[in-house]
Amino acid sequence: MRNPRAGLSRIYDVYAAKVISIVVIGSLLCLGVRPAMHAGRTPLRMLALGDSYTIGESVAVVDRYPVQLVTRLRDSDRIFFDSPEIIATTGWTTGNLLDALSVSRPAGPYALVTLLIGVNDQYQGRSPSEYRAQLTTLLEQAIGLAGNTRSHVLVLSIPDYSVTPFGRSAANPSRIAAQIDIFNAIGRQVAADHGVAWLDITTESRRAADDLSLVAGDGLHFSGKEYQRWAQLMEPIVRRIRE
């Protein structure tokens, strides 16, 4: 989803994906988020694929959930990841992400690949059958980028923006929530069919209905505080991957 003030219908040019990873990693370094080096150990590589939630629309770079995750893994578990590579743009559907991957061609293998995509498919009224087909293709590509190690891939559910001020101002917030549940049922099944981990963050996101500190300043996306919770939920799954 895009910041409502910027126009939700506008989609970024997918050819920007050629430079997304470079720009993101460069910005992390400028802000002091540096590769977690450890004597005698090469940092692991993480690739995060998605949309506005993965790129962290309306939050600081250090508050993005992929960045918070690698920081937690380093500090709490002594699992050392390099700064995450992120291919994600606000407004992207599954189709946009597929196009971006065909252009950017990230070079695996990665020790961890995460996939969180679908809110814009729901928002734009894309069909569940199209979502299933394109998510399946994305997941197969994610598995390939993880060196065909399925246990190194994690799919996250679509969070529920109907609980945000923007979502609550819609004509039928309950319909939004119901549609997100339909898309998430598809995502869960696709993940299960491919033998990869699935993480429900939707339930957690719905806590924002009673806690506006979990919503970003744009009234639509989630805050760094909420992304911190997602990173906490991801941490034990990634820990098991590395054991």
N, C-alpha and C positions, 0 to 999 in steps of 0.2 A: 504494500500500500504506500502511496505517496502522501507526503505532508499535504493536508487539504488546502493550505494556503497556496501551494504551488500547483494545484490542479491534479486531481487523482487520475485523470484519464491519460496524462502525458507519459510516454514510455521513452526511456533513454535509448539512444542509438546503440545497438548491440556491438557495434564495432569498437566501442569504448572498452570492451572486454580485453582488447589487446594490451591495454596499459593498466588495467585495474589492479592486478596483483602487484605490479611495480609501484604504483602510487600508494596502495595500502601499506605495503611493507616499508616504503620510504617514509610515510607519515608516522608509522609506528616508531621508527628509529628516531625521527625528529622529536617525538614526544617522550623519548626515553624508554620505550618498550623495546628492549633489545634481546637478541637471541640469548637463550639461557645456556651459557657455556658451562661445561664441567670437565675437570681434568680427565683426559683419557677417554672422553665420551663425545661422540658426534651427536648434536641435537637431532631429535626426531622431526619429521616434517608433517604438518597438518594442512589440509585443504578444506575450507569451508565454502559450501555452495549454497546459494539462496537468493533472497530478495532483500527488502528493507530491514527485516529483523536481523539478518546476518551482517549486513553492512552497518547496522546500528544507526538508522535514521534518527536524527534529533538527539543523539547522545555523543559524548566524547569518545575518541578512538579507544581510550583505555577502558571504557565501559562496555564495549562490544562483547557479546558473550564468548566468541572464540578467543579473544584476548584475555578475558577473565579466566577462561578455562585453562589456558596454558600457564598462566600465572599461578593458579591454584595447584596445578599438577606439580609445578616446580617447587613451590613453597611448602606444600603439605605432603607430597608423595615422593619428592625427589625424582620425578619423571621429567626429563628435560626435552622440551619441544622448542624448536626455532619459532620466531614470530609467525603466526598463522598466515598462510596465503588465502586470500578471500576473493572469490569470484561471485559477486552479488551486486545488484543495483535496485534501488527503490522502483517499484512498478513492474518488475519482471514476473512473467508467468513461467510455467514449465517450458513453453515453447521458446520464450526469450532466452532462458538459461541454456537450452539446447543449442540455440544459435550462437550464443556467446562461447560455449565450450568448443564449437566447431571452429571458431575464429582464434581463441586464445590458446587452445591446445596445451593445457598444463602437462608438465612432464612428471609422471610418477616414477617409481611407486612412492606413495605416501604412507606413513605409519597410521594415519587417521584421516578419514574423509567423512565429513558431516554433510547432510542434505536436509534443508528446511525450505520448502517451496510449496506454493499452492494458494496462498491467500488472494493473490490477484486473479487466479483462475476463478475462484469463487466470486470475487468482486465484479469481474467482467462478465459473469454469466456463462463461462465456459462449461461445457458439458462434463459430467462425471466420467463418461466413457473416454473422452479426449484426455482428461486428467490422468486416468489410469494408464492409457497407452504411453503418454509422454513421461509420466513419472517412472514407468517401467524402464523406458529407454535411459532416462537419467540415472536410475539406480544401477543399471547394468554398466553404464560408463563409470559411475563412482566405484563400483567393484573393480573394474579394470585399473582405475587410477590408484587403487589400494593394492596393486600387484596381484589381483584376483584372490586376495585374502578377505573373505567375507566378514570375518570377525573384526576387521579393522574399519568397517563402515557403520555409521550410526545415522539413522533417519529420525528426525524430530517431527512431532505433530505440528499442525498449524495452530497457532494461538488464536484466541477468540477476541477479536477487536470489537465485538458488539458490547463489551462491558466498558469500553472507553467512552469519554464524553462525545467523541465523534460518532461512535457506533450507537450510543443511546439516543442520538439525535436523528437517527434514521427512521424511516417510516415503520419498519418492523424489525427491531433488534432480535427478537426471538427467531425470526426466519433466518437471519444471518447465522445465529448460533447453530440452528438445525442444519443448514447447508455446510457449515464447517465440520460438523459431526459426520456428515455423509462423506465429505472429502477425506476426513481422517480415517474413517472405516476403510476406505480404499487404500490409503497409505499404509495402514497397519497390515492389511492383507498382502499388499505388494511386497512389503518388507519381509513378512513371514514366508511368502513364496520363494524369496531369494535367500533366505537364511541369514538375514542381517538384523542387527539390533534395532529396536523401535523404542523411542522415549516419548511418553505422553507429557507434554508441557502445557497442553490446553487447560487441564484442570488447574494447574498453577496460575496460568494467565487470568483465569476467571476470578481470582482473588482481587484483581484490580477493581472489580465492581464495588468493593467496600474499602478500597485503599488507593486513593489517587496518587500516592507517592510511587506507585508502581507504573504510572503512566508518564510518558515524556511530556515536555512542555508544549508539544504541538497538539495534544489532546487526542491523538490517534495511535501513536506507536508506544512501545513500552520503554520504561526507564532503565538506567543502569542498575538500579536496585533490583528490578525484576530480572534483568539479564544475569545478575549475580546468582539469583536462585536457579536459573537454568543451568549455569555453569556448575553449581553445586549438585544438581541432579545428574549431570553428565559425568561428573568426576568418578564415581564408583564404577560406571560402565567402562570408562577408558582405563581405569586402574586394572580391571579384570582383563582387558585386552592385552595389557602390558605384562601381566603376571605369567 
